[in-house]
Amino acid sequence: MDRTAISDLKIKLFADGAEKERMLELAGKPYITGFTTNPTLMRKAGVTDYAAFAKDILAAITDKPISFEVFSDEFAEMERQANIINSWGPNVYVKIPVTNTKHESSGLLIRRLVERGVRVNVTAILTVEQVAEIAGVLSPTVPSIVSVFAGRIADTGRDPVPYMVAAKKILAANPVAELLWASTRELYNIIQAEEIGCHIITVTPDILKKLEKLSYDLDTLSLETVKMFYDDGQKVGYSLYE
């Protein structure tokens, strides 16, 4: 599938990150329709006050969904944190990992949260069985996001597409559950995710930089590559003599 412009894409592009200036810049882009964060991204961005950072972002970005993740390993504390995060704004999704570190399912917690109207983003999903379990506890009236880490599936040498296709079928019965392609590795993943029918894909800063290459002329790209190799050789001053 060739696309001529970003505007041709039907899939929602969510920016993945936790750098305030970059998030505010991207909030002004019409093709960015939401944001996802997590504790790892926040740590890398130097965020030390979780609540202050989140509230600062939410004060500036009010019209696009933003996911903030709980950071406990105990379900009771996850639930307490989820209720606090949910109270921060109407565009908030609460990220809940599919299990805790003891490999105990978060299903019952997720059920309790959605029954109270909390919009969840269930994260770190890698198997079809996990998708099926989570689908069984979601509400048909409370919007939710199911984040399947397609890129991490691919990192194991497996084709993620059949997993995502299966996930889409499982979630088809829920009119307000959206399938998200997570851990994007390359620009082509956006095309793959759209062809499958994923509702959302998270896009990292590195991938965002490549959006201008969407359906870029390959002959032009070949010439630019040749020039890059030539220019680098000239800059180093390589020479060969017998």
DANOR-V956467 format. One record per backbone hydrogen bond with DSSP energy under -1.0 kcal/mol. CO is the residue of the C=O (numbers start at 1). NH is the residue of the N-H. If there is no record, write none. Layout:
co=CO nh=NH
co=CO nh=NH
This chain:
co=5 nh=8
co=6 nh=9
co=12 nh=201
co=13 nh=33
co=14 nh=203
co=15 nh=36
co=19 nh=23
co=20 nh=24
co=21 nh=25
co=22 nh=26
co=23 nh=27
co=25 nh=28
co=26 nh=29
co=29 nh=32
co=34 nh=15
co=35 nh=67
co=36 nh=17
co=38 nh=42
co=39 nh=43
co=40 nh=44
co=41 nh=45
co=42 nh=47
co=43 nh=46
co=49 nh=53
co=50 nh=54
co=51 nh=55
co=52 nh=56
co=53 nh=57
co=54 nh=58
co=55 nh=59
co=57 nh=61
co=65 nh=35
co=66 nh=93
co=67 nh=37
co=68 nh=95
co=74 nh=78
co=75 nh=79
co=76 nh=80
co=77 nh=81
co=78 nh=82
co=79 nh=83
co=80 nh=84
co=81 nh=85
co=82 nh=86
co=83 nh=87
co=85 nh=88
co=89 nh=92
co=91 nh=66
co=93 nh=68
co=94 nh=121
co=95 nh=70
co=96 nh=123
co=98 nh=106
co=100 nh=103
co=104 nh=100
co=106 nh=110
co=107 nh=111
co=108 nh=112
co=109 nh=113
co=110 nh=114
co=111 nh=115
co=113 nh=118
co=114 nh=117
co=119 nh=94
co=120 nh=145
co=121 nh=96
co=122 nh=147
co=123 nh=98
co=125 nh=149
co=127 nh=131
co=128 nh=132
co=129 nh=133
co=130 nh=134
co=131 nh=135
co=132 nh=136
co=134 nh=137
co=144 nh=178
co=145 nh=122
co=146 nh=180
co=147 nh=125
co=148 nh=150
co=148 nh=182
co=149 nh=153
co=150 nh=154
co=151 nh=155
co=153 nh=156
co=153 nh=158
co=154 nh=157
co=160 nh=164
co=161 nh=165
co=162 nh=166
co=163 nh=167
co=164 nh=168
co=165 nh=169
co=166 nh=170
co=167 nh=171
co=171 nh=174
co=176 nh=144
co=178 nh=146
co=179 nh=199
co=179 nh=200
co=180 nh=148
co=181 nh=202
co=182 nh=151
co=186 nh=189
co=187 nh=190
co=188 nh=192
co=189 nh=193
co=190 nh=194
co=191 nh=195
co=192 nh=196
co=193 nh=197
co=193 nh=198
co=199 nh=12
co=200 nh=181
co=201 nh=14
co=203 nh=16
co=204 nh=208
co=205 nh=209
co=207 nh=210
co=208 nh=211
co=210 nh=213
co=211 nh=214
co=213 nh=216
co=217 nh=221
co=218 nh=222
co=219 nh=223
co=220 nh=224
co=221 nh=225
co=222 nh=226
co=223 nh=227
co=224 nh=228
co=225 nh=229
co=226 nh=230
co=227 nh=231
co=228 nh=232
co=229 nh=233
co=230 nh=234
co=231 nh=235
co=232 nh=236
co=233 nh=237
co=233 nh=238
